Amino acid sequence: IRVIPNATALDGKLPLVLLSHGMFGNARNQAWLAKELTAKGYIVAAIDHPGTSTFQKDPEHQRQLWERANDITRSIDHVFASETYGPLIDQDRIFMGGHSLGGFTAMMLAGGRYDPEKMDGFCTDPDNQLVCGIFNRWNIAKTAEDRKTIAQDWSDQRIKAFAVFDLGGTQSFSPESLANVKRPMLVYGAPITNSGLDLSIESHALVAALPKANTKYIEPATLAHFDFLGVCTPAAKDILKEENPDDVMICDQGTDERAQKHQEIANQVDQFFSALWR
């Protein structure tokens, strides 16, 4: 994306949006959204989650999945303490967006509580092995200590509203905790299932469990899971075919079609967040 280094900030206090990437993604994955939101007057902070990012795939960090939520909390602390950015932020307008595993992270910060016993039962079904298989490989909630830690309340009350982009891991949250989420939630489901995620047990189940009064659900007919990543170049599919054939689907309709979806999503996210104060 095009940026102006060391640009002068807009006058007044500005809202802050935190962005959380998906499994083995990185802070650049939603740079398109950061660009659009900053143009609309937001400050945006996107991070690389240690252990589950493109650049650091570390088993010990993966096992401590709750640290993803803590990464966001620490990032808010860091931005608030910054001499450059802290004075610019309206601390009553803190928002978050998360894609895929980042959506799972957002739900932890919204008050969703990981339920190890519920997840154990869910994962006995051989049809539920996508997220279960990942969590099993990462040794999530395998020890008594880890089960206790991950089941704690990892919410951050400073975040006033959330945008959840085609999350995975819905079934790991206790229904009671989801029913008690009080903050506004914008949830996207992607019906083009090239990721393997099943909407019926993910976004649809999440929306059914959340309070209807503060939840908005959007499911565009042509939206795919990987449309929340950046726009692909015309050569991207050929490069993927050569370097990583299993990932070619990431760039399905990933050029002009994806750019148009990005514009629509950015407008919807802005409208959702800004309606809370404008």
N, C-alpha and C positions, 0 to 999 in steps of 0.2 A: 504494500500500500504506500501511497505517497504521503509524506509527512514534512512538517516544517520544524527542524530542530530548534529547541530553545525558543519556541514561539511564546508570545505574551498571552497569558491566560485572559479569559473573559472576566469582566467585572462581576463582583458579587460572589456569593457562596454557590458552589456547584454540586450537583449530585454525583455520587461515586457508584460505579458498577464493578463488581468483581466477576471475573470469568474463570470457569473451571473446565479444563479440557477432558476428553474421554480417555479410554484405556490406551496407553502408549502414545498419546497425542502430545501436544505442547502448546505453549502460550500463543503461538502464531496461528493456530487452527481457526480461531474466531477473530482474526485480525480484521476481517471484513466487517464484522459487527462492531468492533471497537472503533473503526474508522467512521462508520455511520453515526454511532452514538456520540462520539466526540464532536462531530460536525453539528450535532443537535444540542450541544452544551453540557455533556457529561464528561467527567473524568473516568477513565477506564483503566483498571489494573488487571492484567492477565498474568498467570504464573505457570511455571513448570512444576508439577507435583513430583517430588523425589520418589523414585521407585517405580512409578507408573507413567513416566513420561518417555518421549522418544529418545531422550538423551541419557536416561538413567533407569534401567530396568533391574531393580535391586530386590531380591527376595525378602530381605528383612523389612524393608520399607513396605513392600506389597502386603506382607502379613499384618502390618500395623495399619490397616485400611482406615481406621478412625483418624489417622494423622492427616488424611486428605482434608477433612473438615477443619482440623486444627491449622493446616496450612493457610486456609482462607482467613481464619480468625487472626493468625499472626500477621497476615498481609494487611488486614485492616489496621491493626496496631501500628505496623510499620509506616503505612501511608499517613495515618493520623500524626505520627511523631515526626514526619518529614518537615524540615524547615521550608522546603519548596512547595509541597503539596498540601500539608496539613492545614495551613490557614485558608486554603481555597475551598475546603470541603464543607458542605452542609451536612452535619452529622445526623440530621433527622431524615436525610434522603440517601440511604445506603441500600443498594440493590445487588442482586446476584443472578448470573446466568450460568447454566451448566449443561454440557452435552454428554449424553451417554453415561459413562461412569461419573462424569461431572454433574449430571442430573441426580445421580445417586448421592453425590457429595452435597449437592444443594438441599436434598431432602433431609440429610442428617442435620444440616445447619438450620433447617426450618422447624426441626423438632421430631422428625422421624427417628424412632428408636429401633436399632437392629435387634432382632429377636432370634437368638441362636437356635432355640428349640423349634420355632416355626420354620426356620430355614432348613434345619435337619429333616423335618418331615416333608417339606416341599421337595427336597432333593432326592428322596427315595424313589420318586417317579422318574423312570428313564427318559420320559419326554421333556424333562426340565433340565437338560444338562448343559445348556449354553452358559448361563451365568453360574450355575452350580459347578460346572467343570472348571471355570476360571477361578472361582473362589476356592475350590478344592486344591487346585494347583498352587495357589498362593497361600495355602494353609490358614485360611481365614477362620477364626474362632475355633481352633483345634484344642487349645489348652484351657483349663479352668480360668486362669488369669486373663487370657485374651478374651474369653467369652464374657467375663465380667466387664472388662474395659470397653469392648466395642458396644456393649449394650447400654452404656451410660448415655446421658443426655449431652450431645455434642452441639446443641443449638447455639446460635449467636443472636441474641435479641436485637442487636444493632442493625441487622439486615431487615429492612421493612417489607420487602416483596421479592419474589423469585420468578425467573423464567427457566423452565425445565425442558430441555430439548431432547426428546426421544430417549428417555432414560432406560437403563437396565438395572435390575436388582430390586424392583418394587416388592417382590415377595419376601424379602428379608426384613421388612419393617413390620412392627406390630400394628394391627388394625387400630388399636386404641390410640397409639401415638399419632397416626395419620389423621384420625378423626378429630384430634385436638390441635391440629395445625391452624393457627388463628390468622396468620399473615397471608396476604393475597398471593395466589399462585397462578401463573400462566403456564399451561402445559401443552407442549406440542407432541403429537404422535405422527410417526412417519409410516404410512401404509405400504410404501414400496419396501418390502422386507429383504433387501439384499444384505442386511447385516446379520440375519438370523434371529433377531429379536421378535418376540410374539406380542403384538399389541394387546391381546386379550389378557395376558398376565403381567403386562408392563404398564403402558400409559393408560389403557382403559381401566385396569384395576386400580391404578393410582387415583384417577379422577373419581372413581366410584367410592373410594375410601376417604377422600378429602371432603371437608365441608363444602357444600354446593354454593353457599353464599359468597365465598371468597375465592372460588376457583373458576378459571376460564380455560376451556379446551379448544384447541385448533388442530384440525387434521386435514390439510390440503391433499387432494386426491393424488397429486403427482409428487408428493414430497417423499424423499428417500433419506435414510439414516445419515448418509454421508453428504447430504446437501448442506449440513451444518459445518462442513469443512470449507476450505478456500476454493476458489474457482480454479479449474484445471486448465492448463495450456492445451492448444490443439494437439501437441505432440505427447501429451501425458499418457494416453493409453498405450501408445507404442513403447514408451519408456517402461511402463509397468509390465507389459507383456515380456519384455526382455529381462527386467531386473527382479520382478516379483509378480508372476502371473496370477497368484491368488488374490491380488489386490486390484485387479483391473476394474472391478465393479465400483471402486471408489470414485471413478471418473465417469460413470454412466450419466449422460446428460449433465455433464459437469462444467460446461463452458457458459454459453449465453443463457441457457435455461436456468442454470444455477445462479448466475448473477441476478437474474430477475427475481428469483425466490429470495435471495439475500435482501434485496431492497424491500420486498414485502414484509419479511420477517423483522427487519430492523425497524420499519415503521410501526408494526404491531407491538413490538417490545417497547418502543418509545411511548406509544399511546397508552399502553398498560401502566407503565411506571409513572408517566407524567400525569395521568388522570388522578393519581393519589395526592397531587399537590396543586395542580393548575385548576 
